[in-house]
Amino acid sequence: MENNARIYVAGHRGLVGSAILRALEKKGYRNLIYRSSSELDLRERDQVQSFFEEQEIDYVFLAAAKVGGIAANNDFPADFIRDNLLIQTNVIDSAYRTGVKNLMFLGSTCIYPKFAPQPLKEEYLLTGDLEPTNKPYAIAKIAGINMCQSYNRQYGTKFISVMPTNMYGPNDNFDLKTSHVLPALIRKFHEAKEANAQSVEVWGTGQPKREFLHSDDLAEACLFLMEHYEDSEIINVGVGEDIAIRDLAELIKSIVGYQGEISFNSSIPDGTPRKLVDVSKINALGWQARISLEEGLKSAYVAFQKEYLINK
Ligand code: GDP
C-alpha cells in the first residue's frame, strides 16, 4: 500500500477495526477513511455505493460485522445472518464497482466444521457440519469468502479472506449477555473482587479449549497480508496454541487478584469443543504472533479498567 493510498477501515470502532486503524496510523498512513454506523449504515446498499463513489477508495479492510459470543449468537440468529450478509455484500460489491485495488474480508474460525481435526487447516472449510450455536453467523462468513473468490474469478479483483481465531484487546465488548468468554471473565472476576463475592460463575463445563489472539497482533498480520498475500484461498491467523476455559478462568482470576471460588454452570452450552487454527501457512510467509496470553491479558485488564469502568 502506497503511503498516500486512500484506505477505508470498515468497523473502525470495533475490536479488530480499531486495532487495524491504530496499526495503520503507526505506520504513517494518513489518508485513512472511516465512518461510524450512524454516519453510514453498511446494511443500506445505496448509502454504501454513494460512499464508495465519493471517496475513491484504494484499499478496504472489511472488519465491520455483527459479532457476539455464544449467547448472542444463540438468541439473535436472524440478526446475525441478515446483518452480516447485507454488510459484506454491500461493501464487497461497491468495492468492485468502484475499482478498489484490494479488499481484505475478515472472517472467523467458526467457519470450520464443528468436529474438524485440530489444528484447523484452511482446506477443512466446507468439509462437515457447523456448530449449531453460531451457524447463521458462520454461513454468512462462508458466503463472504465465496463472494470474494467468485469476484476474483469472474471480475479479476484481488480480494483476500483472512480467518482470525478468537480475539481480545482494547475496545472489546464487556456486556455479559453478548460478549465472548475472555472479556466476560475479566469483568466477572473484577466485579466479584470489588464485591467480595464468594464465587464466580463460568459457563459450561470449563473443558472446551479456545485460542486467543491479541487484536494488535491481528492488526499487524492484516497489514502484512495486505502486502504479501494475493491468493483467493483463505488464510488463518492465530497463535498456534490453545487453553481450556477452566485454565483461562484461573489465569484471569490471578491477574485480577480475585480470592474466591470458581463454579461451572454446565446447563449452559459449551459450543465447539476446540478450535485451534493451523498457522503454518502464515508462518511460512514470515509472520508470527508476538503477544503472549499472559502479557495480553494484563494489558486487556488495564484497558478494561480504563474504558469500561470510566464509561459506567
Ligand atoms: P465461542 O468461542 O463462539 O463458543 O464463544 P464464547 O467466547 O462466547 O464462548 C467460548 C466458551 O467459553 C464456551 O464454551 C462458553 O460456554 C464458555 N464460557 C464460560 N464462561 C463464559 C462467559 O461468561 N461468557 C461467554 N460468552 N462464554 C463463557
Residues whose N, C-alpha, C, O or C-beta is under 5 A from the ligand:
A	BS01	GDP	G69 I70 S179 H180 V181 A184 L185 E201 V202 W203 G204 P208 I245 P269 D270 G271 T272
